[in-house]
Amino acid sequence: KTNKSLPLMSPFCNRLVSCVTMYRFRNIFFITPFIVSFILGLNFQWYIIGTCLDTSDEELHRIEGTKHFHTEDPKLQTHSTNGSFKNKEVVENATASESVTPSVLEMPVTSSLVSSVSISPPPYNQGKHMYGKIFSKDESNASTKIGGDIYTVRVVFEEIQHSFTVLPVDHNNGTYSFSFPLLWNGTVRIEVELVLTSAGASYLKMMLDENYIINYWTNRAVYKGNGTEETVSCNVNSSLNQDYCDLTKFNGETTWFCQKPSRHSCDSFTYDQKAIRLPEDFHQVRHLIAMDGGYVHRKLPSVTMKVDANTTFQLPNSPSRPLYGLSVMRPQGYFKKDQWVSLLYQNKKYNLSQIIECCRNKTMVFYGDSNARKLLEALSAKVAEYKEKQEQEENFGQFTPFGMNSQYITYGHQISHTDPSWVHSIEDVFSNPRKDVDVIVVSVWAHFIFFKQHILMERFINLRSRLIKWKSLYPKVEIFIRSPHLRDALYNYHQPITFNNYNGREAYRLFNIVFNNTPFYIMEMWEMTVAYGAPLDIHPPGEVVEQTLQQLINGICPQQ
């Protein structure tokens, strides 16, 4: 594609050159080399960024107009007050350089058995903010002195069974800090889990930077039929005068061409997940990545404290309705046993009849991975329950039709067992906004976390742009985006280096950059899954799914 958004010089550079030409020739002669260097350097940087995103003028215009789209209508309130941003800013935030670490095998390995947690000294009074610190140590009880560990922090108020999570800050020296509010009195337990060691994260980062999975996946293609098998090379140039197969639909809608086999048709393409081989050195780091290795998903010794009551303290008032966009507030909510209570708005618990009434005559589109499907399944179960309840009443068989139309559209990658015949690209689904759609629910990150970051960023930006266009054309539509979250670390074929929590954390970071200040409801699954306290899983437990459904209903139902 041609990138039309890259002018030869930025407006700032044009003004600078105009200013300089006012000086006498000798002054120009003196400073011209510096100006040329500055312009070349700046435009080279813009070229690299623009090439990664392949952004058009129309896309930049839509992004720059996002701020006005939010603020002109007082109903479209967001958490963010920072205004809009350009793709350049997105990429600069997303690709910030990281400190260089030693090779993985030379790195200290964090041990949950000797790493420790400390909290601020007393007094502990309800309503106060407290601070905690995590000290990463290896098995010899020495500080690791490097960052990169992935931790979760869960704060549990034991007597009342309330729990929430906060995000620790990595200081890149073996220590991590966090702060948390004492919202209630009683016994408080601080649970810290080592999700992934810095050594394991470094190895997974290396795999992601090398694009290992995609390079292996697209290197060759296997065709089977009539009892024969044929393997051919891939990544051919489609513009050359040769026969080729377009296998893009098997690669998550990312361009993929392979040489056409001599004895088979393109439709006979097949792929076995087991065919992706793990790197030769994987056995040396397997214990740092897989669940059964003894280093990941391990709890540190917990810390408890006794909080004194403060009768004058009250939780702050929240808006009656959820707001669009991301919130910087942490925690955003807490679990009260099995019920999620938002601190961002007054979320209501809807019963079965209210849910059905809310969804009456609505058309809903659920798009993306299996978590989008599971949310629709949870809603469909409510419909089935309501139907059964009506049939058992006096008017047997007189089920009241309420006109809810729902559709699940798959978006995934063949590596994730996704049948390519079901897959519909972002362009297929969102290029032509439909007036009849009332609700859109999207979860797209899980099948693409093994892509390099700029590609995942492109997916997010493309999705955001098309959804903003849809919302601007039909403001009545309510859009819900499900955030990335942590998962299990099962050892199954190539999954440890394909679907892992390093890639998931990076997806969460990019997600928060791209979907900040957007006219969508954000389902904050990272917090919910950790706060609930169940073992982390790509598919959260039913109780969490139920509370996610309640979030959906709170967003689309009028407040009662």
ABEGO torsion letter per residue (X at the ends): XBBAABBABBAAAAAAAAAAAABBAAAAAAAAAAAAAAAAAAAAAAAAAAAAAGBBAAAAAAAAAAAAAAAABAABBBABAAEBBBAAAAAAAAABBBBBBBBAAABBBBBAAABBBBBBBOBBBBGBBBBBBBBBBBAAGBBAGBBGBBBBBBBBBAAAGBBBBBBBBBAGAGBBBBBBBBABBEBBBBBBBBABBAAAAAAAAAAAAAGAAAAAAAABBBBBEGGBBBBBBBGBBAABBBBBBBAAAAAGGBBBBBBBBAABBAAABBBBAAABBBBAAAAAAAAAABAAAGABGBBBBBBBBBBBBBAABBBBBBBABBBBEBBABOBABBBBEABBBBAABBBBBBBAAAAAAAABGBBBBBBEBAAAAAAAAAAAAAAAAAAAAAAABABBGBBBBAGBBBBBBBBBBAAAGBBAAABBBAAAAAABBBAABABBBBBAAAAAAABBAAAAAAAAAAAAAAAAAAAAABAABBBBBBBBBBBBBBBBEAAAAABBAAAAAAAAAAAAAAABGBABBBBBAAAAAAAAGBBBBABBBAAAAAAAAAAAAAAABBBX
